Amino acid sequence: MPRSNIIPVDKPLPAPERRARVVVVWTAMAFVLMQVVVAALPGYPWSTRTEPETAVRANRFQRDSGWLRTTPTLEESIVQWQVHHLLTAVPPQDVLFVGDSSCLMGVIPEVITQGTQLRAWNLATVGSLSTLGQADILDLYFAKHPSSTPKLVVCYLAPPTLARDQEEIERQGVYNGLREWLYGADAGLAANLPLTQLPAYRLRRPLYQTAAQMLGTSSPRPLVSVRRGPFPSDDEVRRTLLETRGYFAESRKNQLPAIEPATNHLQLTADSLRGIVQMFESTHARSIDLVIMMTPLPERYRKAQDDVDYRKLADTLSAAARRFPKVKIHAPLLRYFDDASFGTPHHLTKAGATRNSVDLAKIIAAIITQPTPEPEPTPASPATGGAVAGGERRIR
């Protein structure tokens, strides 16, 4: 037979290679099937802006961790339990405080209530959460109580919080950690972003927790009951923040450096201003008064440059608030307390916080009883014939 008439026949693949191909095909089919099945399952109950009451108590706010493996840091305890109480236990309030740890440790709601006869709650957390995170917490409160608005929101901050930019916020990770805890993969913040698009990504935390139980991982109870040096345990933080309506006392005393720390330098970054403006917009949309205040500084650090820096800050905030007639910038922003009132450069002692809260109660009473002025229209624009309103005012 001529060679040209021979029909070539493919040689069968060796058995090992055939098995390998079958394994690959079946693995791919199983993966696709798993994603389809998981996509059909009910969503994992993460909190959302529209359903904040679905907070998952068992899941700890902790970066890079699917379950509680170590004792939470004080920072983690404060952020989680303040937000958890907000979502599950905080009733409608007349006065809300949002801010960093200077507010957390410097404002006592019970004293505010005694001085104003108004219900008050402190929702402050830590400066590393950034003003963006503090604005998110305020929005969570509004989502939780859509039909009840407070009479006043007080945004109370210390200089280090204003100086944080996006790079530092990302590096510290507290803001991103909070958003992932609240919103899960929907936040789009996980480092392995491609995996977050898969339906099965939703199962990572319950699977981690199940694995931890099967492997006999340490019980969470000892981890949340351990005191952290001079600071209380996670469980104590939970109880304290609920009992005091969000106030957390500074346990350290007389820890003021002889030389003023660099963190006292006043600088407002564009990223921090963005979070503050978000609060302006949220309160403006609900016709709620908002006042911006700064925590006092120790007398030992008093210097002439402070007046210049704080006036510049007030001017910047006033410019940002021009479109929001119910936003007020407290004047003066710069206050000083005696050194004995401080535990650290930005944290007041219990006695200092009491004095501060008495002062704040008087300021709050004056704001609430003072009518908001009508915005003064500017001359009509020749081009449009319209007017631009500017309503920000400073209060003393």
N, C-alpha and C positions, 0 to 999 in steps of 0.2 A: 504494500500500500504506500502510495506516495506520502512523503512526510507532510506535505501541505494539507492533506486530508485528515490529519490526526486532530481530534478535538481535545484541547487541553482540559484537564480535570484538576480543580484545586485540591491540594492535599488537605486532609482534615487537620484542624488545629490540635496541638498536643493537649492532652487532658488537663494539665495544670492551667494552661492559658484559657481554655474554655471555662473552667471553674472560676477563674479570676474575673472574666467578663460577666458571668452570671451574677457573681457577688456584687459587682459594681452596679449592674442594672437593678437588681433587687434592692440594694441600698438606696439608690436614687428614688426608686418607686416608694419605698418605705418612708423616706424623708418627706417626699411630696405629700403622701397620705397623712403623715403626722401633722403637717402644717394645715392641711384641709380640715382635719378633725379638730385641732386646737382652735382654728378660726371659727368653727361652729359652736365652740363652748361659750358659756356666759363669760363676760369680761371679768378679769380680776378686779376686786373692789377698791381701786385707787380713788382717792379723793379727787374731785374735780371742782372747778369754779362754780358749777351749777349744782353739784351735790356734795358739799363739803362734809356733810354728816356721815359720809361713808368712810371716814378715816379708819385705817386698820391699826388697831391698838397694838397688835402683836408684832408688827414690823417696825424695827427701830430705824430711826434716821441715822445712818452711819455709812460713810463713803466706802466704796469698794468692798462691800460686805453684804451677803444675802441674809445673814442672821447675826444675832448678838454673840460675838465670840470673845470680846474683851469688855472690861469695864468701860462704859461710855465716858468721854471727857465731860468736864463741867459744861463746856460750850455746847456739846451735843445735847446734854440733858436739858439745858435751858431752852434751846431752840425747839426741841421736840415737844416738851411738856407745855410750853407756852402755846404752841400751835395746836397741840392735842386738846388742851383745855378750851381754846377758842372754838374748836370744831365740835366739842361735845358738852361743854359745861358753862360757858360764859353766856349769861342772859343779856338782853338788850341793856345798853348803858346810856347815861346822859353825857358823860365825859370819857373819852378814850385817849390814852397815851400810847404813842408809838415812838420807837427810837432805839438807841443802842444801850449798852450796859450802864452808861451814866444815868439813863432814865430808869432802867431796871432797878438800880440800887439807890436812886436819888428821889424817887417819887412814891409816896405811900398813899394808895387810894383811900384807905380808911380816914386819913387826916384830911384829904381833899373832900370827902363826903361830910365830915364833921364841920368843915369850914364853909361848905356851899349848899349842903342838904341835897346834893345831886349824886346819883349813882355813878361810880367811877371804877375803871379797870385799867390796869397797866399791861399793855401787850408788848412791851419792849423786850428785846432779846440781846444780841451782841453786835458790836460794830462790824465784825467780819462778815456778817450777813449782808451788809451794805444797805444803803438807802433803797436800792431796788428791792431787796428782800423785805424791808420794812413796809414798803409800799404794797407788796404782794400780801403781806399779813393784813394790812388795812382792807384790801379788796376782799380777802377771805371773810373778814368780819361782815362786810356789806353783803356778801353773798349768803352768809349764814342768817342774817337778819334783814331781808329785803324790804320788809314793811315797817321797820322801826329804825329811825335814824337818830344818831346822837345829836345833842345840842352843840357839841364842840369836840374837835380833834386837836390834840396837842402833839406836835412833832418836836421831840426834845433830843438834842444831839450833843456830842463832844467833838472837839477838833479832829481827832484821828479818823473818825468815820467820814468826815467830809473830804479828807485827803486821799481816800481810796480810789484808784482808777480800775479800769476793766482788767488790766493785767494782774493786779494784786487780788482782785475779787476772784478771778479764775484760779490763781495759784492757791489761795486759801481754801477754795472749794466749798465753803459753807452754803453759799447761795445756790450753787448747782446741786449740792446734796439735798437741800430742802426741796427744790423743785422736782427732783427725781423721786423723792419720797412722797410728795403730794400727787404728782401727775404721772409717775412711771415713765415708760418709754415715750409717751406723748410729748414730754418736755424736749425731746431731741437733744439731750445733753450728754448722753453716755459716750464714752470714748470709742466704743465699738459700734458706731452708728449703723453700719450695714446690717448688723445682727438685730438691731432694735426694730427693723422693718419686718422681721419674721413674726408670724403669729405666736410661735412657740416661745418667743422671748418673754411673753407675759408670765410664763410658768417658772422663771428662774428662781424667784424668791421662795414660793412654796416648796419647790423641789430642794432648794438649799436647806430649808428648815427641816424637811423630812429626812434628808441625808444626815443632818446634824444630830437628829434624835436617834437614828439608826446606828450612828457611829459612837453614840454615847458622849456627845459633846457636853461640856460643863453646863449645868443647869443655869438659866439666866438669873435665878433668884439670888445666888451669892454675888453675881456680878453687879446687880443693881443695889445691893445692900452695903457695899464696901465704901467707907469714907475715903475721900481722895485728898490726903494730906489735911490741910486746914479747912477743906471744903466738904460739904455734906455729901452723902451718897445720892445716887440717882433717885432712889425711892423717896428720900427726904426732900429732894428738889421738887419732885412731883407733888408731894403733900403740901409743901410750903407755898409754892406758887398758887395753888388752888385756895388755900386758907387765907392768904394775904391779898388775893385778887391781883396777883402778878408782881408783887414787890419781893425782891430778893436782897437781903441785907448783906453788906460788905463785911466779911469777918476779919479782914486785916485792918490794922491800925498803925498810924504814925509811920507810914512807908512813903514819905515824900522825899525824893532825892534832894540833896543840897543844891544841885544844879538842875535847872529846868530841863525836862526831857524834850527831845526833838519832836516828839509826837504832839506837843502843845502848839507847834507852829500851825497857824491857821491858813488852810489852802482848800479851796472848793474846786474839785475836779469836775469836768463836764459829765462824767459818768455818775458822780454823786448828785449833781444837780438834776440829772435825768430822773433819778428816783424821787427826788423832792417834787419835781414838776408832775410826776405821775400821781402823787398824793394831791397836788393842787387840782388836777383834772378829776380825780375820783370824788373829792368832796364838792367840787363845783357842780358836777353832774347831779348831785343829790341836795344841793343848796345847803351845805353844812359849813359852819364856820371852822376855819383851821388857823391855828397860830403856831409860828415857828419860834422856838426858844433854844438857847444854848445853856449848857450846864455851867455853873460858876467855876472860877479858877481859884487856886490857893493864893492868899495874900503874898506869900513869899516870892511868887513869880510875877508880881505886878511890875509892869514896865510901860513906858510911853508908847511903844510900838503896838501894844495891844489895842489901844484906842484907834489907831490908824487901820489895823487889820480888820477889826470888827466893824468899823464904819464901812469899809470896802465890802465886806460880806453882806452887810445890811443893804447896801446899794444894789449889789448883784441879785440878791433874793427879791428885792422890791421890783427890779426890772423884770425878773422872771414871773412875778405874781401880778403884773399889771393887768393881765386879761381876766383875773379872777377876783371879783370884788369882795368875796368873803374870806380871802386869805389875809392874814395880818402878820406882820413881822414885829415881834416884841421889841420895844426900845426901853432901855438899851439892851442889846444882845449880850454885852459884856457885863458880867457880874463877878464880884469877888466875895469869898467867904474866908473866915479865919482858918489858919492851918489846922487847928484841932478838929475842924469839921470834916476832914478828909482822911480816908484810909489809904488811898492811893491818889495820884495826881488827878484822876477823873472820876473817882468813886467816893461818894460821901459816906461817912459812918451813919449809924442809925440815928444819932443825935443830929447830924448834919442834914440827913434826909428829912427828918421831922421838921426842922427849921425851914428847909427848902419847900416842903409841901405846904406849910402854913402860908408862906409867901405866894406860892402858886395858887392856893385856894382864893386868896384875895384878888389876884390877877384874873382868874377864871370868872369869879363873880362879877367883876367889872366888865369883862368882855360880854358875858351873856346878857347883862342888863343894858348894855350900850347898843343902840340900834345901828344896823349896818347902813352907812350912807349910800345914797344913790350914786352910781358912777357918773363922773363929770364928763359930758361929751366934749370932744375936741372940735375945733372948727371943721366944717365940711370940706372934704377934699375936692379941689376943682375938677379932678379927673373923674371922680365917681359920684360926687354929691353926697357921699355917706359920711358917717362919723365913727371914730374909733373910741371905744370906752376904755377907761383905765380906772380900776376901783381899788387897788391895793392901798392899805393904810397901815401906819405904824401905831402901836398902842403903848401906853406907859402905865 
